[in-house]
Amino acid sequence: MLTLPRVADALTGRIDVHTLWPLSEAEIEGSPGDAVERLFAAGPLAPREARGGPWEPRALASGYPEARTRTSARRSAWFASYVATVLSRDVRDVADVEGLVHLPRLLALLASRVTGLLNEADLGRTLGLPHTTLRRYLSLVETLFLVAPVPAWFINTAKRLAKAPRMHFGDAGLVCHLLDLTSVDELRGSAARGPVLETFVQAELRKQVEAASMRARLLHLRAHTGQEVDLVVEGPKGRIVGVEVKASASVGASDFAGLRALASLAGDAFHRGVVVYGGSEVIPFGDNLHAVPVSWLWS
């Protein structure tokens, strides 16, 4: 409503604004959706039973209610219609542009680079678009809630940290559609399996952050030395929780290298680090470090 140019009354001070992303797995399961609160709770993470089966079918099914009710073939048709409708109708509602040729190509290119750092210069060269036009199109697809960039976390130190956002989408099912992944077998055999899982975890946390009882926001860390943390959840009073995502069914000490680097940078602000992985147990890996199953986020 607030994006419509014909709305004369902005209702300032008389409304609450809530972003309604596609359904979270917590909503679908009817569980509390309190992962953010649990991450910032005091003490070690309590063991919880992993439930819900593998994550791949959930990612493919999407959080869009209409997509979840359909078979894979019909789901692809729904996503194609959804993207076409958004780009043909909603774009004209929020901006007077004729980008129907470039915007689908931009979405497909962003999906192929999902979870990567946003490189506007390279995107512009690939698409043959001037920088100003590309920036406008990126702003449009973000305004339409198709993409959901994750800003960089950085502090005022001498450390060299990347400040570009990571490019994410609000729904892993949409990414699978744009990458033409329609079955669990295709997803498991794809080089995009890891990025799709990271998108799935990011989307689940994003939705829970929106509904959390505490103020929090999603960020990421990338140092010029190569150390990185997929997601950094910044909570009240600047407290930090690091979240790494691994598609493998097991984890080792080396998978926590980025989280340990984040702990060193954040100092006393570091509260906890977790590696979300494809296994089934909550496993401690030292002080304030745990491996948790994907389903821990909603079970």
Secondary structure, 3 states (H helix, E strand, C coil): CCCCCCCCCCCCCCCCCCCCCCCCHHHHHCCCCCHHHHHCCCCCCCCCCCCCCCCHHHHHHCCCHHHHCCCHHHHHHHHHHHHHHHHHHHHHHHCCCCCCCHHHHHHHHHHHCCCCECCHHHHHHHHCCCHHHHHHHHHHHHHCCCECCECECCCCCCCCECCCCECCECCHHHHHHHCCCCCHHHHHCCCCHHHHHHHHHHHHHHHHHHHCCCCCEEEEEEECCCCEEEEEEECHHHCEEEEEECCCCCCCHHHHHHHHHHHHHHHHHEEEEEEEECCCCCEECCCCEEEEEHHHHCC
